[in-house]
């Protein structure tokens, strides 16, 4: 019990901490309260983060704790929050948000005293499976971070729980979910690191979800409003200069014309959508991209582009747009807020399940090692650079080494050269040395 506040607790603390009084480092703590189950939590000791500087200072620890809480909420919350995690555990000047505290009024005394040190909480209810999952995940993570091995008899259960919450670090989105998102939002961007299969998924959706009714284009830095929406283009003529300028529909206008020809859903797939400035290319046509507007919007065109729109453009309700965007390419245009508001963004992450099916043993080990480095050390920006599973899809052990050296190694060397992984350059260099030793 805290002598100054009367808030009782039991804590699993670092072995070097004193048996009584204030302690430091990270810990799993139980707070018993009247008329409610004990609050389960991760806590930073009131004496500071040492000797757990390395654990608490790694982005991966907070990332894993947040994933556990997301897993518990999704699996056991049934639409209600039962777990919460702070973005950065060491920011002890930041208390638990008032909105979160209001959801757990039975723990007000705990929050009043330790709200700044708490960086993850779980509120048990009547569901005993939820409590077992939460307790097991919290304790397993603490022991894992401290370097303890799980006893062999408990390893299958621990690995099963870890696999479940790990999916919330790199959540998988299915093609059916993207198709459903297109159906309701009309405009979707698939974004993710290189090699995660964004383009492949978009093309597969076009062929299967839309029965091939659509078209694929690719953006590049020289794309213009005239190319995408429409404008004047030179055509051959018998006039003195040998040509004249006539209105020519761009990709968007041609897609709208094709969609208007029948009621079947039509998909415009824009590959590498951030290789050009989409807001500039759209111009005033951005006004048309409003998926939630119940009334059709109309845009006056500068020229007569022929039927069915002539000088006014409406985007048919059956016209859908899917874009793909590589989050690793920092040299490309940033998608601005106005565009982001009109598109639904879906993250495509690397998936271990794909490597398990289509990669050999060396590829599986290479993927796990690299993924572990990014999970543990990458900040939020760099985490979006983790190479995708496509780099590790080779079942032939004889060609694995060459494939890694000509595809993955140049990518990681470019990350190092550009300073994208400056915060964890040494683990990346050590990984490259390991690849060279294969």
GUKETI-902994 format. One record per residue (C-alpha): residue number from 1; residue in one letter; x, y, z. Coordinates in steps of 0.25 Angstrom, whole numbers, plus 2048, in hexadecimal, padded with zeros to 3 digits. Layout:
REM residues N
{atom NUM, A, {X, Y, Z}}
...
This chain:
REM residues 438
{atom 1, X, {800, 800, 800}}
{atom 2, X, {805, 80E, 7FD}}
{atom 3, X, {806, 814, 80B}}
{atom 4, X, {803, 822, 806}}
{atom 5, X, {7F6, 81F, 7FF}}
{atom 6, X, {7F1, 812, 804}}
{atom 7, X, {7F0, 80D, 7F6}}
{atom 8, X, {7F4, 7FE, 7F7}}
{atom 9, X, {7FB, 7F6, 7EC}}
{atom 10, X, {803, 7EA, 7EA}}
{atom 11, X, {80E, 7EB, 7DF}}
{atom 12, X, {818, 7E2, 7D8}}
{atom 13, X, {824, 7EB, 7D8}}
{atom 14, X, {833, 7EA, 7D3}}
{atom 15, X, {83B, 7E1, 7DC}}
{atom 16, X, {845, 7ED, 7DF}}
{atom 17, X, {839, 7F5, 7E5}}
{atom 18, X, {838, 7F7, 7F4}}
{atom 19, X, {82E, 7EE, 7FB}}
{atom 20, X, {826, 7F9, 801}}
{atom 21, X, {824, 808, 7FD}}
{atom 22, X, {825, 80E, 7F0}}
{atom 23, X, {82B, 807, 7E4}}
{atom 24, X, {82F, 809, 7D6}}
{atom 25, X, {82E, 803, 7C8}}
{atom 26, X, {822, 7FC, 7C2}}
{atom 27, X, {819, 7F3, 7C9}}
{atom 28, X, {80C, 7EB, 7C9}}
{atom 29, X, {803, 7F0, 7D4}}
{atom 30, X, {7F6, 7EC, 7DA}}
{atom 31, X, {7ED, 7F6, 7E1}}
{atom 32, X, {7E2, 7F1, 7E9}}
{atom 33, X, {7D6, 7FA, 7EB}}
{atom 34, X, {7C9, 7F9, 7F3}}
{atom 35, X, {7BD, 7F3, 7EB}}
{atom 36, X, {7C5, 7F0, 7DE}}
{atom 37, X, {7D0, 7E6, 7D9}}
{atom 38, X, {7DE, 7EA, 7DA}}
{atom 39, X, {7E3, 7F3, 7D0}}
{atom 40, X, {7EF, 7ED, 7C8}}
{atom 41, X, {7F9, 7F6, 7C3}}
{atom 42, X, {807, 7F9, 7BD}}
{atom 43, X, {80D, 804, 7C6}}
{atom 44, X, {81A, 80C, 7C6}}
{atom 45, X, {820, 80D, 7D4}}
{atom 46, X, {81F, 81B, 7DB}}
{atom 47, X, {82E, 81B, 7DC}}
{atom 48, X, {830, 81B, 7CD}}
{atom 49, X, {833, 812, 7C1}}
{atom 50, X, {840, 80C, 7C5}}
{atom 51, X, {844, 801, 7C5}}
{atom 52, X, {83B, 7FE, 7BA}}
{atom 53, X, {83F, 80A, 7B1}}
{atom 54, X, {842, 801, 7A5}}
{atom 55, X, {834, 7FA, 7A6}}
{atom 56, X, {82C, 807, 7A8}}
{atom 57, X, {834, 80F, 79E}}
{atom 58, X, {832, 805, 793}}
{atom 59, X, {826, 809, 78A}}
{atom 60, X, {823, 7FA, 789}}
{atom 61, X, {81F, 7F8, 798}}
{atom 62, X, {814, 803, 797}}
{atom 63, X, {810, 7FD, 789}}
{atom 64, X, {80E, 7EF, 78F}}
{atom 65, X, {806, 7F4, 79B}}
{atom 66, X, {7FD, 7FC, 792}}
{atom 67, X, {7FB, 7F0, 789}}
{atom 68, X, {7F7, 7E7, 795}}
{atom 69, X, {7ED, 7F2, 799}}
{atom 70, X, {7E7, 7F2, 78B}}
{atom 71, X, {7E6, 7E3, 78B}}
{atom 72, X, {7DF, 7E3, 799}}
{atom 73, X, {7D5, 7ED, 794}}
{atom 74, X, {7D2, 7E7, 787}}
{atom 75, X, {7D2, 7D8, 78D}}
{atom 76, X, {7CB, 7DB, 79A}}
{atom 77, X, {7C5, 7E9, 79A}}
{atom 78, X, {7B9, 7E7, 792}}
{atom 79, X, {7B8, 7F6, 78E}}
{atom 80, X, {7BD, 7FB, 79B}}
{atom 81, X, {7CB, 7FF, 79F}}
{atom 82, X, {7D1, 7F5, 7AA}}
{atom 83, X, {7E0, 7F9, 7A8}}
{atom 84, X, {7E8, 805, 7A5}}
{atom 85, X, {7F6, 808, 7A2}}
{atom 86, X, {7FE, 815, 7A2}}
{atom 87, X, {806, 819, 795}}
{atom 88, X, {813, 81B, 79C}}
{atom 89, X, {815, 815, 7AA}}
{atom 90, X, {820, 81E, 7AE}}
{atom 91, X, {818, 82A, 7AD}}
{atom 92, X, {814, 82A, 7BC}}
{atom 93, X, {810, 839, 7BB}}
{atom 94, X, {804, 834, 7B3}}
{atom 95, X, {7F8, 82E, 7BC}}
{atom 96, X, {7EE, 825, 7B6}}
{atom 97, X, {7E4, 82D, 7AE}}
{atom 98, X, {7D8, 831, 7B5}}
{atom 99, X, {7CF, 82A, 7AB}}
{atom 100, X, {7D6, 81D, 7AE}}
{atom 101, X, {7D5, 81F, 7BD}}
{atom 102, X, {7C6, 822, 7BC}}
{atom 103, X, {7C4, 814, 7B6}}
{atom 104, X, {7CA, 80E, 7C2}}
{atom 105, X, {7C4, 816, 7CE}}
{atom 106, X, {7C7, 80A, 7D8}}
{atom 107, X, {7D6, 80D, 7D7}}
{atom 108, X, {7D5, 81C, 7D9}}
{atom 109, X, {7DE, 81B, 7E6}}
{atom 110, X, {7E8, 813, 7DE}}
{atom 111, X, {7E8, 81D, 7D3}}
{atom 112, X, {7E9, 829, 7DC}}
{atom 113, X, {7F6, 824, 7E2}}
{atom 114, X, {7FD, 81C, 7D7}}
{atom 115, X, {7F6, 821, 7CA}}
{atom 116, X, {803, 827, 7C5}}
{atom 117, X, {80B, 81A, 7C8}}
{atom 118, X, {801, 810, 7C2}}
{atom 119, X, {803, 80E, 7B3}}
{atom 120, X, {7FA, 802, 7B1}}
{atom 121, X, {7ED, 7FD, 7B8}}
{atom 122, X, {7E4, 7F1, 7B7}}
{atom 123, X, {7D6, 7F1, 7BE}}
{atom 124, X, {7D2, 7E3, 7C1}}
{atom 125, X, {7C3, 7E0, 7C0}}
{atom 126, X, {7BB, 7D3, 7C1}}
{atom 127, X, {7C2, 7CD, 7B5}}
{atom 128, X, {7CD, 7C4, 7BB}}
{atom 129, X, {7D3, 7C1, 7AE}}
{atom 130, X, {7D5, 7D0, 7AC}}
{atom 131, X, {7DC, 7D1, 7B9}}
{atom 132, X, {7E5, 7C5, 7B6}}
{atom 133, X, {7E9, 7CA, 7A9}}
{atom 134, X, {7EC, 7D8, 7AF}}
{atom 135, X, {7F4, 7D2, 7BA}}
{atom 136, X, {7FC, 7C8, 7B2}}
{atom 137, X, {7FF, 7D3, 7A7}}
{atom 138, X, {804, 7DD, 7B1}}
{atom 139, X, {80D, 7D4, 7B9}}
{atom 140, X, {812, 7CD, 7AC}}
{atom 141, X, {816, 7DA, 7A6}}
{atom 142, X, {81D, 7DF, 7B3}}
{atom 143, X, {825, 7D2, 7B4}}
{atom 144, X, {828, 7D2, 7A5}}
{atom 145, X, {82D, 7E0, 7A7}}
{atom 146, X, {836, 7DC, 7B2}}
{atom 147, X, {83C, 7D1, 7AB}}
{atom 148, X, {835, 7C5, 7B2}}
{atom 149, X, {832, 7B8, 7AA}}
{atom 150, X, {824, 7B2, 7AB}}
{atom 151, X, {824, 7A4, 7B1}}
{atom 152, X, {821, 79A, 7A7}}
{atom 153, X, {814, 795, 7AD}}
{atom 154, X, {80E, 7A3, 7AC}}
{atom 155, X, {815, 7A7, 79E}}
{atom 156, X, {80A, 7A3, 795}}
{atom 157, X, {7FF, 7AC, 79D}}
{atom 158, X, {809, 7B7, 79D}}
{atom 159, X, {80C, 7B7, 78F}}
{atom 160, X, {7FE, 7B5, 78B}}
{atom 161, X, {7FA, 7C2, 793}}
{atom 162, X, {806, 7C9, 78D}}
{atom 163, X, {802, 7C6, 77F}}
{atom 164, X, {7F4, 7CB, 781}}
{atom 165, X, {7F8, 7D9, 787}}
{atom 166, X, {804, 7DA, 77D}}
{atom 167, X, {7F9, 7DA, 772}}
{atom 168, X, {7F5, 7E7, 777}}
{atom 169, X, {803, 7ED, 775}}
{atom 170, X, {802, 7E9, 766}}
{atom 171, X, {7F3, 7E7, 764}}
{atom 172, X, {7EF, 7E0, 757}}
{atom 173, X, {7E5, 7E6, 74E}}
{atom 174, X, {7DD, 7DC, 745}}
{atom 175, X, {7D9, 7DF, 736}}
{atom 176, X, {7CB, 7DD, 73A}}
{atom 177, X, {7CC, 7E8, 745}}
{atom 178, X, {7D2, 7F2, 73A}}
{atom 179, X, {7C7, 7EE, 730}}
{atom 180, X, {7BD, 7F1, 73B}}
{atom 181, X, {7C4, 7FE, 73E}}
{atom 182, X, {7C4, 802, 730}}
{atom 183, X, {7B5, 7FF, 72F}}
{atom 184, X, {7B2, 808, 73B}}
{atom 185, X, {7BD, 813, 739}}
{atom 186, X, {7BF, 812, 72A}}
{atom 187, X, {7CD, 818, 72B}}
{atom 188, X, {7D8, 810, 732}}
{atom 189, X, {7E7, 811, 733}}
{atom 190, X, {7F0, 804, 737}}
{atom 191, X, {7FC, 809, 73E}}
{atom 192, X, {808, 802, 743}}
{atom 193, X, {817, 7FE, 743}}
{atom 194, X, {81D, 7F9, 736}}
{atom 195, X, {81B, 7EA, 733}}
{atom 196, X, {80D, 7E8, 73A}}
{atom 197, X, {805, 7E5, 72E}}
{atom 198, X, {7FD, 7F2, 72D}}
{atom 199, X, {7FD, 7F3, 71D}}
{atom 200, X, {7FB, 7E4, 71C}}
{atom 201, X, {7EF, 7E5, 726}}
{atom 202, X, {7E9, 7F1, 71E}}
{atom 203, X, {7EA, 7E9, 711}}
{atom 204, X, {7E4, 7DD, 717}}
{atom 205, X, {7D8, 7E5, 71C}}
{atom 206, X, {7D7, 7EB, 70E}}
{atom 207, X, {7D7, 7DD, 707}}
{atom 208, X, {7CE, 7D6, 711}}
{atom 209, X, {7C6, 7E0, 71A}}
{atom 210, X, {7C3, 7E8, 70D}}
{atom 211, X, {7C3, 7DD, 703}}
{atom 212, X, {7CE, 7E5, 6FB}}
{atom 213, X, {7C5, 7F1, 6FA}}
{atom 214, X, {7CF, 7FC, 6FB}}
{atom 215, X, {7DC, 801, 6F8}}
{atom 216, X, {7EA, 803, 6FE}}
{atom 217, X, {7F3, 80F, 6FC}}
{atom 218, X, {800, 813, 703}}
{atom 219, X, {803, 821, 708}}
{atom 220, X, {811, 828, 706}}
{atom 221, X, {816, 835, 709}}
{atom 222, X, {813, 83B, 6FB}}
{atom 223, X, {804, 837, 6FC}}
{atom 224, X, {7FB, 844, 6FA}}
{atom 225, X, {7ED, 848, 6FC}}
{atom 226, X, {7EB, 847, 6ED}}
{atom 227, X, {7F0, 839, 6ED}}
{atom 228, X, {7E7, 835, 6F9}}
{atom 229, X, {7DA, 83D, 6F7}}
{atom 230, X, {7DB, 843, 6E9}}
{atom 231, X, {7E0, 84E, 6E1}}
{atom 232, X, {7E4, 852, 6D3}}
{atom 233, X, {7ED, 849, 6CB}}
{atom 234, X, {7F3, 84A, 6BD}}
{atom 235, X, {7ED, 842, 6B1}}
{atom 236, X, {7F1, 841, 6A3}}
{atom 237, X, {7EA, 84A, 699}}
{atom 238, X, {7EA, 850, 68B}}
{atom 239, X, {7ED, 85E, 690}}
{atom 240, X, {7F9, 865, 68D}}
{atom 241, X, {801, 861, 699}}
{atom 242, X, {7FC, 853, 698}}
{atom 243, X, {7F5, 851, 6A5}}
{atom 244, X, {7EA, 857, 6AE}}
{atom 245, X, {7E6, 856, 6BC}}
{atom 246, X, {7DA, 84F, 6C1}}
{atom 247, X, {7D4, 84B, 6CE}}
{atom 248, X, {7DA, 83E, 6D3}}
{atom 249, X, {7D4, 836, 6DF}}
{atom 250, X, {7DE, 832, 6EA}}
{atom 251, X, {7DE, 825, 6F2}}
{atom 252, X, {7D4, 82A, 6FC}}
{atom 253, X, {7CA, 82F, 6F1}}
{atom 254, X, {7CC, 822, 6E9}}
{atom 255, X, {7CA, 81A, 6F5}}
{atom 256, X, {7BD, 821, 6F8}}
{atom 257, X, {7B8, 820, 6EA}}
{atom 258, X, {7BA, 811, 6EB}}
{atom 259, X, {7B3, 810, 6F8}}
{atom 260, X, {7A7, 818, 6F3}}
{atom 261, X, {7A6, 80E, 6E8}}
{atom 262, X, {79F, 803, 6F1}}
{atom 263, X, {79C, 801, 6FF}}
{atom 264, X, {7A7, 7F7, 702}}
{atom 265, X, {7B2, 7FC, 70C}}
{atom 266, X, {7BE, 801, 705}}
{atom 267, X, {7CC, 802, 70C}}
{atom 268, X, {7D6, 80C, 708}}
{atom 269, X, {7E4, 807, 70E}}
{atom 270, X, {7EE, 812, 710}}
{atom 271, X, {7FC, 80B, 713}}
{atom 272, X, {806, 814, 71A}}
{atom 273, X, {7FC, 81E, 71D}}
{atom 274, X, {806, 827, 725}}
{atom 275, X, {810, 827, 71A}}
{atom 276, X, {808, 834, 715}}
{atom 277, X, {802, 83F, 71D}}
{atom 278, X, {7F3, 83A, 71D}}
{atom 279, X, {7ED, 847, 722}}
{atom 280, X, {7F4, 84F, 717}}
{atom 281, X, {7F0, 845, 70C}}
{atom 282, X, {7E1, 845, 711}}
{atom 283, X, {7E0, 854, 711}}
{atom 284, X, {7D2, 858, 713}}
{atom 285, X, {7CE, 849, 710}}
{atom 286, X, {7D1, 846, 71F}}
{atom 287, X, {7C3, 84C, 722}}
{atom 288, X, {7BD, 83F, 71B}}
{atom 289, X, {7C4, 835, 724}}
{atom 290, X, {7BA, 836, 730}}
{atom 291, X, {7B6, 827, 733}}
{atom 292, X, {7AC, 82B, 73E}}
{atom 293, X, {7A4, 835, 736}}
{atom 294, X, {796, 831, 733}}
{atom 295, X, {794, 83A, 728}}
{atom 296, X, {79D, 839, 71B}}
{atom 297, X, {7A7, 844, 719}}
{atom 298, X, {7A9, 84B, 70C}}
{atom 299, X, {7B5, 852, 706}}
{atom 300, X, {7B5, 85C, 6FB}}
{atom 301, X, {7C0, 858, 6F1}}
{atom 302, X, {7C8, 862, 6E8}}
{atom 303, X, {7C5, 85A, 6DB}}
{atom 304, X, {7BB, 851, 6D5}}
{atom 305, X, {7C0, 843, 6D7}}
{atom 306, X, {7B4, 83C, 6D0}}
{atom 307, X, {7AA, 833, 6D5}}
{atom 308, X, {7A5, 82F, 6DF}}
{atom 309, X, {7AB, 83C, 6E7}}
{atom 310, X, {7AE, 846, 6DD}}
{atom 311, X, {7B1, 853, 6E5}}
{atom 312, X, {7AD, 84E, 6F3}}
{atom 313, X, {7B3, 842, 6FA}}
{atom 314, X, {7AD, 839, 705}}
{atom 315, X, {7B4, 82D, 70A}}
{atom 316, X, {7AA, 821, 709}}
{atom 317, X, {7A7, 81A, 717}}
{atom 318, X, {7AC, 80D, 711}}
{atom 319, X, {7BA, 813, 70E}}
{atom 320, X, {7C4, 80F, 719}}
{atom 321, X, {7D2, 812, 71A}}
{atom 322, X, {7DD, 80A, 721}}
{atom 323, X, {7EB, 810, 722}}
{atom 324, X, {7F8, 809, 727}}
{atom 325, X, {803, 811, 72E}}
{atom 326, X, {811, 80D, 733}}
{atom 327, X, {813, 813, 741}}
{atom 328, X, {822, 810, 73F}}
{atom 329, X, {825, 81A, 734}}
{atom 330, X, {827, 827, 73B}}
{atom 331, X, {82B, 82E, 72E}}
{atom 332, X, {81C, 82E, 729}}
{atom 333, X, {811, 838, 72B}}
{atom 334, X, {80A, 839, 738}}
{atom 335, X, {7FB, 836, 737}}
{atom 336, X, {7F5, 842, 73D}}
{atom 337, X, {7EA, 843, 748}}
{atom 338, X, {7DF, 847, 73D}}
{atom 339, X, {7E2, 83A, 735}}
{atom 340, X, {7E3, 832, 742}}
{atom 341, X, {7D5, 836, 747}}
{atom 342, X, {7CF, 831, 73A}}
{atom 343, X, {7D6, 823, 739}}
{atom 344, X, {7D6, 818, 743}}
{atom 345, X, {7E4, 813, 746}}
{atom 346, X, {7E7, 805, 749}}
{atom 347, X, {7F4, 800, 74E}}
{atom 348, X, {7FB, 7F4, 747}}
{atom 349, X, {805, 7ED, 750}}
{atom 350, X, {80F, 7E2, 74F}}
{atom 351, X, {809, 7D5, 752}}
{atom 352, X, {811, 7C9, 759}}
{atom 353, X, {806, 7C0, 754}}
{atom 354, X, {80A, 7C2, 746}}
{atom 355, X, {818, 7BF, 748}}
{atom 356, X, {815, 7B3, 750}}
{atom 357, X, {80D, 7AE, 743}}
{atom 358, X, {817, 7B3, 738}}
{atom 359, X, {824, 7B4, 73F}}
{atom 360, X, {82F, 7AA, 742}}
{atom 361, X, {835, 7A9, 750}}
{atom 362, X, {840, 7B3, 74D}}
{atom 363, X, {836, 7BD, 748}}
{atom 364, X, {82D, 7BB, 754}}
{atom 365, X, {839, 7BD, 75E}}
{atom 366, X, {83D, 7CA, 756}}
{atom 367, X, {82F, 7CF, 756}}
{atom 368, X, {82E, 7CD, 765}}
{atom 369, X, {83B, 7D3, 768}}
{atom 370, X, {839, 7E0, 760}}
{atom 371, X, {82A, 7E1, 765}}
{atom 372, X, {82F, 7E0, 773}}
{atom 373, X, {839, 7EB, 771}}
{atom 374, X, {82F, 7F5, 76C}}
{atom 375, X, {824, 7F1, 776}}
{atom 376, X, {82E, 7F3, 782}}
{atom 377, X, {836, 7FF, 77D}}
{atom 378, X, {82F, 807, 772}}
{atom 379, X, {827, 814, 775}}
{atom 380, X, {819, 816, 770}}
{atom 381, X, {81F, 81C, 763}}
{atom 382, X, {829, 812, 760}}
{atom 383, X, {820, 806, 764}}
{atom 384, X, {819, 809, 757}}
{atom 385, X, {826, 805, 74F}}
{atom 386, X, {826, 7F7, 754}}
{atom 387, X, {828, 7EE, 747}}
{atom 388, X, {81C, 7E6, 743}}
{atom 389, X, {81B, 7D7, 742}}
{atom 390, X, {81D, 7D7, 733}}
{atom 391, X, {82C, 7D8, 735}}
{atom 392, X, {82C, 7CB, 73C}}
{atom 393, X, {824, 7C2, 733}}
{atom 394, X, {82D, 7B7, 72E}}
{atom 395, X, {82C, 7A9, 731}}
{atom 396, X, {839, 7A5, 72B}}
{atom 397, X, {845, 7A6, 735}}
{atom 398, X, {84F, 7A6, 729}}
{atom 399, X, {84A, 7B3, 724}}
{atom 400, X, {846, 7BA, 731}}
{atom 401, X, {853, 7C0, 734}}
{atom 402, X, {854, 7C7, 726}}
{atom 403, X, {846, 7CC, 727}}
{atom 404, X, {848, 7D2, 734}}
{atom 405, X, {855, 7D9, 730}}
{atom 406, X, {84F, 7DF, 723}}
{atom 407, X, {842, 7E3, 728}}
{atom 408, X, {842, 7E5, 737}}
{atom 409, X, {850, 7E9, 73A}}
{atom 410, X, {850, 7F5, 730}}
{atom 411, X, {843, 7FA, 737}}
{atom 412, X, {849, 7FA, 745}}
{atom 413, X, {856, 800, 740}}
{atom 414, X, {84D, 80C, 73A}}
{atom 415, X, {846, 80D, 747}}
{atom 416, X, {853, 80F, 74E}}
{atom 417, X, {859, 818, 743}}
{atom 418, X, {84C, 821, 744}}
{atom 419, X, {84C, 821, 753}}
{atom 420, X, {83E, 81B, 754}}
{atom 421, X, {843, 811, 75F}}
{atom 422, X, {84D, 81A, 766}}
{atom 423, X, {847, 817, 774}}
{atom 424, X, {84A, 808, 772}}
{atom 425, X, {855, 807, 767}}
{atom 426, X, {85E, 7FE, 76F}}
{atom 427, X, {854, 7F3, 770}}
{atom 428, X, {851, 7F4, 761}}
{atom 429, X, {860, 7F4, 75E}}
{atom 430, X, {861, 7E7, 767}}
{atom 431, X, {856, 7E1, 75F}}
{atom 432, X, {85D, 7E4, 752}}
{atom 433, X, {869, 7DD, 757}}
{atom 434, X, {861, 7D1, 75B}}
{atom 435, X, {85B, 7D1, 74D}}
{atom 436, X, {869, 7D1, 747}}
{atom 437, X, {86D, 7C5, 750}}
{atom 438, X, {862, 7BC, 74A}}
